[in-house]
Amino acid sequence: MSIYVVGSSKNTFLPLDGFRTKFLVDQKHEGDNIDFLNGFMCELTGLYYMWKHCTDDVVGLEHYRRYLCYNGAQPIPEAMARKLLETNDVLCTTVTYPYRTPVKKYLINNGKADATMNFITVLGAIYGKAYSDHCLNYINGDTHILGNMFIAKKELADKYCDYLFKAMTMYMASEAKNHRPLQPRICGYLSEFLLGAYLSWNGKRIYRLGLRMI
């Protein structure tokens, strides 16, 4: 089991146990990587590297200041994560907005609505209208998975990464073709707010963990 905890050399991390590894976005990485896209990708830079280089049977992603927790404030231990994955497909944490405010309203208020719709259009071109409609319905709900953070079996993570980075490559090409500059961190935002749509579309069993914030 391996969890990549994404941050920079300037950040303070919790003491990490044996299966958590720092992924520092301000350092160069050997082999296949997207370090040069970190300004747009955020934690997805670490996710990509994990996809291409990690061979553990269970993998995950956390942030230097956010950790997935179970029954308290301590980051979830390996034995508990493995036990939960016996009856669930993915472990994550979710955010539900007060007063049942749609996720779409949050995206509008934070200037991400146009980029989100452009990305969903690309998803529709790749995976069909039924899937893009599902994504639209998802952002009209009030809940999303926080921070692209999850723990899952490597097989599921690989399938998600194959889907995600194919879509992101086409999205960035579409934005460039239409002379729309990419916003900073935008790919990280888009994937965060649509991870739940991917999981629900594929019928994945989600276990919602707590969150430890630094």
Secondary structure as GFF3:
##gff-version 3
##sequence-region A 1 214
A	DSSP	beta_strand	2	7	.	.	.	ID=ss1
A	DSSP	beta_strand	20	24	.	.	.	ID=ss2
A	DSSP	three_ten_helix	35	37	.	.	.	ID=ss3
A	DSSP	alpha_helix	38	41	.	.	.	ID=ss4
A	DSSP	alpha_helix	44	53	.	.	.	ID=ss5
A	DSSP	beta_strand	58	63	.	.	.	ID=ss6
A	DSSP	beta_strand	66	69	.	.	.	ID=ss7
A	DSSP	alpha_helix	78	84	.	.	.	ID=ss8
A	DSSP	beta_strand	90	92	.	.	.	ID=ss9
A	DSSP	beta_strand	94	96	.	.	.	ID=ss10
A	DSSP	three_ten_helix	98	100	.	.	.	ID=ss11
A	DSSP	alpha_helix	103	109	.	.	.	ID=ss12
A	DSSP	alpha_helix	113	127	.	.	.	ID=ss13
A	DSSP	alpha_helix	129	139	.	.	.	ID=ss14
A	DSSP	beta_strand	143	145	.	.	.	ID=ss15
A	DSSP	three_ten_helix	146	148	.	.	.	ID=ss16
A	DSSP	beta_strand	150	153	.	.	.	ID=ss17
A	DSSP	alpha_helix	154	177	.	.	.	ID=ss18
A	DSSP	alpha_helix	186	201	.	.	.	ID=ss19
A	DSSP	beta_strand	206	208	.	.	.	ID=ss20
A	DSSP	beta_strand	210	213	.	.	.	ID=ss21
###
